[in-house]
Amino acid sequence: MSTSITGRSAVDELPGPDGRSPLAGDRAGTGRLGDRLFGGAATASGLLVIALVTLVGVFLVAQAIPALQANQANFLTSREWATAGTSPRFGIVDLLWATVVTSVIAMAIAVPLGVAIALFITQYAPTWLSRPAAATIDLLAAVPSIVFGFWGLTIAGQYFEPVAGVIDAALGWIPFFAESEGGPSAKSTLAFAGVILAIMVLPIVTAISREVFAQVPTAHKEGALALGATQWEMIRTAVLPFGKPGVISAAMLGLGRALGETLAVTILLSALNDGAPFSSSIFNGGATFASKIALGIQEANTATSTGALIAAGLVLFVLTFVVNAIARVVIERRKAFSE
């Protein structure tokens, strides 16, 4: 009669009439001390994270409510930002627009480029090239954001100005791409801030996509090649479908980084003058939630002005939370579909 790794007969380990294994009590009921300690530590860590997020949300709400009650304008639709005096008026329309535009530009550049780099490293490049290339991309993640900001302002910006001119000449008839007369230079616009953000989130997208593509089962790839598929057809039918949930996760993590980036955007963006008409052009200045908080915190000398900035931070907190929740739903649906 065969025995299992526990030293007991395999028959002794068969489920009883009630459907439970005779060893269920030995393994699940008591367990080893190390297992119980690890399980307790893992549970406590998970609960701690939930508690911290909840406390941050409660703090933001509690600090923002008094300022919102004192606000004389509609917080969600107003373009004003005047928190001084007895009649504060502030809203988030301009902040929301700048935050969304710069983040979308960043993801539109970083996701296709990051996926292409990950495919090259895992599917095309030889070993002697793939490892240094992966390390080089990963090194970008170690560069402080303030360095990206100064680099963009002093070096990369001068090369972006001719690009902005070409885009304006070709697509300037569309308000979204039109350069405004007397507006900020191209290196201080939402478009260029989005480009710098794309470079900053590129290591995240590339690293996660690379790890996912490297885990594609060899049998799937060899099966596609054996059926006569070319290298690209194999990637399109075997690699990309397998790695799609991972790419979505990478994009959402990169989007979270782009939404909350502060220093680089603060250095690059040119602030709009109070009372300036709204412009939908990406070649205009502005302020994101993060840069507005960074610039305004120095002048937050009253409870109302501080509360207004905290209210803006609350919107950014909710926006980031919603983006990650949507990503989680999409990934779970993709998993259910793939199974």
C-alpha positions as CSV (number, residue, x, y, z in Angstrom):
1,M,0.0,0.0,0.0
2,S,1.4,3.4,-1.0
3,T,2.1,6.1,1.6
4,S,2.0,9.8,1.3
5,I,4.6,12.4,2.2
6,T,3.1,12.5,5.7
7,G,4.0,8.8,6.3
8,R,0.4,7.7,6.5
9,S,-1.4,5.4,4.2
10,A,-3.0,7.0,1.2
11,V,-6.3,5.3,2.1
12,D,-6.2,7.0,5.6
13,E,-6.0,10.3,3.8
14,L,-9.2,9.8,1.7
15,P,-12.2,12.0,2.7
16,G,-14.6,10.5,5.2
17,P,-18.4,10.2,4.9
18,D,-18.8,13.9,5.7
19,G,-16.4,14.9,2.9
20,R,-13.6,16.1,5.1
21,S,-10.1,14.7,5.2
22,P,-9.0,13.0,8.4
23,L,-6.0,15.3,8.3
24,A,-8.0,18.4,8.1
25,G,-7.8,19.0,11.8
26,D,-4.1,18.3,11.8
27,R,-3.4,20.8,9.0
28,A,-6.1,23.4,9.1
29,G,-7.1,23.3,12.8
30,T,-3.8,23.7,14.6
31,G,-1.0,24.0,12.1
32,R,2.6,24.8,12.8
33,L,3.5,27.8,14.9
34,G,5.4,29.3,12.0
35,D,2.3,29.0,9.7
36,R,0.1,30.6,12.3
37,L,2.5,33.5,12.9
38,F,2.9,34.1,9.1
39,G,-0.8,33.9,8.5
40,G,-1.4,36.4,11.4
41,A,1.3,38.8,10.1
42,A,-0.1,38.7,6.6
43,T,-3.6,39.3,7.8
44,A,-2.4,42.2,10.0
45,S,-0.5,43.7,7.1
46,G,-3.5,43.6,4.9
47,L,-5.7,45.2,7.5
48,L,-3.1,47.8,8.2
49,V,-3.0,48.9,4.6
50,I,-6.8,49.2,4.5
51,A,-6.8,51.1,7.8
52,L,-4.2,53.6,6.5
53,V,-6.1,54.3,3.3
54,T,-9.3,54.7,5.2
55,L,-7.6,57.1,7.7
56,V,-6.1,59.2,4.9
57,G,-9.6,59.5,3.3
58,V,-11.2,60.4,6.6
59,F,-8.5,63.0,7.3
60,L,-8.9,64.6,3.8
61,V,-12.7,64.7,4.1
62,A,-12.6,66.2,7.6
63,Q,-10.2,68.9,6.7
64,A,-11.9,69.8,3.4
65,I,-15.5,70.1,4.6
66,P,-15.1,73.4,6.4
67,A,-13.4,75.0,3.4
68,L,-16.1,73.6,1.0
69,Q,-18.8,75.0,3.3
70,A,-17.2,78.4,3.2
71,N,-16.7,78.3,-0.6
72,Q,-18.8,80.9,-2.5
73,A,-18.4,79.2,-5.8
74,N,-19.2,75.7,-7.2
75,F,-16.2,73.6,-6.3
76,L,-16.8,71.2,-9.3
77,T,-17.5,73.7,-12.0
78,S,-15.7,77.0,-11.1
79,R,-12.5,78.1,-12.7
80,E,-11.7,80.6,-10.0
81,W,-9.1,80.0,-7.3
82,A,-9.2,82.8,-4.7
83,T,-9.1,81.5,-1.2
84,A,-8.1,84.7,0.6
85,G,-10.6,87.0,2.3
86,T,-14.0,86.4,3.9
87,S,-15.6,85.2,0.6
88,P,-13.4,82.5,-0.9
89,R,-14.1,81.2,-4.4
90,F,-12.4,78.2,-5.7
91,G,-13.0,75.3,-8.1
92,I,-11.2,72.5,-9.8
93,V,-12.2,72.6,-13.5
94,D,-8.8,73.9,-14.7
95,L,-6.9,71.6,-12.3
96,L,-8.8,68.5,-13.5
97,W,-8.4,69.4,-17.1
98,A,-4.6,69.9,-16.8
99,T,-4.2,66.7,-14.7
100,V,-6.2,64.5,-17.2
101,V,-4.6,66.0,-20.3
102,T,-1.0,65.6,-19.1
103,S,-1.7,62.0,-17.9
104,V,-3.4,61.0,-21.1
105,I,-0.6,62.3,-23.2
106,A,1.9,60.5,-21.0
107,M,0.1,57.2,-21.3
108,A,-0.5,57.6,-25.0
109,I,3.3,57.7,-25.4
110,A,4.5,55.4,-22.7
111,V,2.2,52.4,-23.1
112,P,2.9,51.7,-26.8
113,L,6.6,52.4,-26.4
114,G,6.9,50.4,-23.2
115,V,5.1,47.4,-24.7
116,A,7.3,47.6,-27.8
117,I,10.5,47.7,-25.7
118,A,9.3,44.8,-23.6
119,L,8.5,42.7,-26.7
120,F,11.9,43.5,-28.2
121,I,13.7,42.5,-25.0
122,T,11.8,39.3,-24.5
123,Q,11.1,38.1,-28.0
124,Y,13.7,39.6,-30.4
125,A,16.9,40.7,-28.6
126,P,19.7,38.2,-28.0
127,T,20.7,37.5,-24.4
128,W,23.8,39.7,-24.6
129,L,21.6,42.7,-25.5
130,S,18.4,42.0,-23.6
131,R,19.9,42.1,-20.2
132,P,21.8,45.5,-20.6
133,A,18.7,47.0,-22.3
134,A,16.4,45.9,-19.5
135,A,18.9,47.3,-16.9
136,T,19.1,50.6,-18.8
137,I,15.4,51.1,-18.9
138,D,15.1,50.2,-15.2
139,L,17.7,52.8,-14.3
140,L,15.3,55.5,-15.4
141,A,13.1,54.6,-12.4
142,A,16.0,55.6,-10.1
143,V,16.3,59.2,-11.5
144,P,14.6,61.7,-9.2
145,S,11.6,63.5,-10.6
146,I,13.2,66.9,-10.0
147,V,16.0,65.9,-12.3
148,F,13.5,65.1,-15.1
149,G,12.0,68.5,-14.5
150,F,15.2,70.5,-14.8
151,W,16.4,68.3,-17.7
152,G,13.2,69.0,-19.6
153,L,13.3,72.7,-18.8
154,T,16.9,73.3,-19.8
155,I,17.7,70.7,-22.5
156,A,14.8,68.7,-23.9
157,G,12.5,71.7,-24.1
158,Q,14.5,73.4,-26.9
159,Y,14.0,70.4,-29.1
160,F,10.3,70.2,-28.4
161,E,9.6,73.7,-29.6
162,P,10.1,72.9,-33.3
163,V,7.9,69.8,-32.9
164,A,5.2,72.0,-31.4
165,G,5.5,74.3,-34.4
166,V,5.0,71.5,-36.8
167,I,2.0,70.1,-34.9
168,D,0.5,73.6,-34.9
169,A,1.1,74.1,-38.6
170,A,-0.5,70.7,-39.5
171,L,-3.3,70.5,-36.9
172,G,-3.6,74.1,-35.6
173,W,-7.1,74.3,-37.1
174,I,-8.2,72.0,-34.3
175,P,-8.5,73.9,-31.0
176,F,-6.9,71.0,-29.1
177,F,-3.6,71.5,-31.0
178,A,-3.6,75.2,-31.6
179,E,-0.9,77.4,-30.1
180,S,-2.2,80.5,-28.5
181,E,-0.7,83.8,-29.4
182,G,1.2,85.3,-26.6
183,G,1.0,82.0,-24.7
184,P,3.8,80.2,-22.8
185,S,6.7,78.7,-24.6
186,A,6.3,75.1,-25.8
187,K,8.5,73.7,-23.0
188,S,6.1,75.2,-20.4
189,T,2.9,73.7,-21.8
190,L,0.7,70.7,-21.0
191,A,1.9,68.8,-24.0
192,F,5.6,68.9,-23.0
193,A,4.7,68.1,-19.4
194,G,2.9,65.0,-20.8
195,V,6.0,64.0,-22.7
196,I,8.2,64.3,-19.6
197,L,5.7,62.3,-17.6
198,A,5.8,59.6,-20.4
199,I,9.5,59.3,-19.9
200,M,9.0,59.0,-16.1
201,V,6.4,56.2,-16.3
202,L,8.1,54.3,-19.1
203,P,10.2,52.1,-16.7
204,I,7.1,51.0,-14.9
205,V,5.2,50.0,-18.0
206,T,8.3,48.4,-19.5
207,A,9.3,46.4,-16.4
208,I,5.9,44.9,-15.7
209,S,5.2,44.2,-19.4
210,R,8.6,42.5,-19.7
211,E,8.0,40.2,-16.7
212,V,4.6,39.2,-18.0
213,F,5.8,38.5,-21.6
214,A,8.7,36.5,-20.2
215,Q,6.2,34.2,-18.5
216,V,4.3,33.2,-21.6
217,P,4.4,29.3,-21.7
218,T,6.9,28.1,-24.2
219,A,4.4,25.5,-25.5
220,H,2.1,28.3,-26.6
221,K,4.8,30.0,-28.6
222,E,6.3,26.9,-30.1
223,G,2.8,25.6,-31.0
224,A,2.1,28.8,-32.9
225,L,5.4,28.6,-34.7
226,A,4.8,24.9,-35.5
227,L,1.6,25.8,-37.2
228,G,3.4,28.1,-39.5
229,A,3.0,31.4,-37.8
230,T,5.6,34.1,-38.3
231,Q,7.4,35.7,-35.4
232,W,4.9,38.6,-35.3
233,E,1.9,36.3,-35.8
234,M,3.2,34.2,-32.8
235,I,3.4,37.4,-30.7
236,R,0.0,38.6,-31.8
237,T,-1.8,35.2,-31.1
238,A,0.2,33.8,-28.2
239,V,2.2,36.5,-26.3
240,L,-0.1,39.6,-26.4
241,P,-3.3,37.8,-25.3
242,F,-1.5,36.1,-22.4
243,G,0.1,39.4,-21.3
244,K,-2.9,41.7,-21.8
245,P,-3.9,41.7,-18.1
246,G,-0.3,42.5,-17.1
247,V,-0.1,45.3,-19.7
248,I,-3.3,46.8,-18.3
249,S,-1.9,46.6,-14.8
250,A,1.3,48.3,-15.9
251,A,-0.7,51.1,-17.6
252,M,-2.8,51.7,-14.5
253,L,0.3,51.9,-12.3
254,G,1.9,54.3,-14.7
255,L,-1.3,56.4,-14.8
256,G,-1.3,56.6,-11.0
257,R,2.3,57.9,-11.1
258,A,1.4,60.4,-13.8
259,L,-1.6,61.7,-12.0
260,G,0.3,62.3,-8.8
261,E,3.6,63.6,-10.1
262,T,4.5,66.9,-8.5
263,L,8.0,68.3,-8.8
264,A,8.6,67.8,-12.5
265,V,5.2,69.2,-13.4
266,T,5.6,72.1,-11.0
267,I,8.9,73.1,-12.6
268,L,7.7,72.8,-16.2
269,L,4.1,74.1,-16.3
270,S,3.5,77.8,-16.7
271,A,0.7,79.0,-14.5
272,L,-2.3,80.7,-16.1
273,N,-3.2,84.3,-15.2
274,D,-6.2,84.8,-13.1
275,G,-9.3,85.5,-15.3
276,A,-7.7,84.1,-18.4
277,P,-10.2,82.5,-20.8
278,F,-10.4,78.8,-20.9
279,S,-8.4,77.1,-23.6
280,S,-8.6,73.4,-24.6
281,S,-5.2,73.5,-26.3
282,I,-2.5,71.2,-25.1
283,F,0.0,74.0,-26.0
284,N,-1.2,76.1,-23.1
285,G,-0.1,76.4,-19.5
286,G,-2.0,75.4,-16.4
287,A,-1.6,73.5,-13.1
288,T,-2.4,70.0,-12.1
289,F,-3.8,69.0,-8.7
290,A,-0.3,68.1,-7.4
291,S,1.5,71.2,-8.8
292,K,-1.3,73.5,-7.5
293,I,-0.9,72.0,-4.0
294,A,2.9,72.3,-4.1
295,L,2.8,75.9,-5.2
296,G,-0.1,77.0,-3.0
297,I,1.0,75.4,0.3
298,Q,3.5,78.2,0.9
299,E,0.6,80.7,0.9
300,A,-1.8,78.6,2.9
301,N,-1.8,80.8,6.0
302,T,-5.5,80.4,6.8
303,A,-7.7,77.5,7.5
304,T,-9.8,78.1,4.4
305,S,-6.8,78.3,2.0
306,T,-5.4,75.1,3.5
307,G,-8.7,73.4,3.4
308,A,-9.1,74.3,-0.3
309,L,-5.8,72.7,-1.1
310,I,-6.8,69.6,0.9
311,A,-10.1,69.5,-1.0
312,A,-8.1,69.4,-4.2
313,G,-6.0,66.6,-2.8
314,L,-9.2,64.8,-1.9
315,V,-10.3,64.9,-5.5
316,L,-6.9,63.6,-6.6
317,F,-7.2,60.8,-4.0
318,V,-10.6,59.8,-5.3
319,L,-9.5,60.0,-8.9
320,T,-6.6,57.7,-8.3
321,F,-8.7,55.3,-6.3
322,V,-11.3,55.1,-9.1
323,V,-8.7,54.5,-11.7
324,N,-7.2,51.6,-9.8
325,A,-10.6,50.2,-9.1
326,I,-11.5,50.3,-12.8
327,A,-8.2,48.6,-13.6
328,R,-8.9,45.8,-11.1
329,V,-12.4,45.2,-12.6
330,V,-11.0,45.1,-16.1
331,I,-8.2,42.7,-15.1
332,E,-10.6,40.3,-13.3
333,R,-12.9,40.3,-16.3
334,R,-10.0,39.4,-18.5
335,K,-9.0,36.6,-16.2
336,A,-12.5,35.2,-16.2
337,F,-12.7,35.4,-20.0
338,S,-9.3,33.7,-20.4
339,E,-10.2,30.9,-18.2
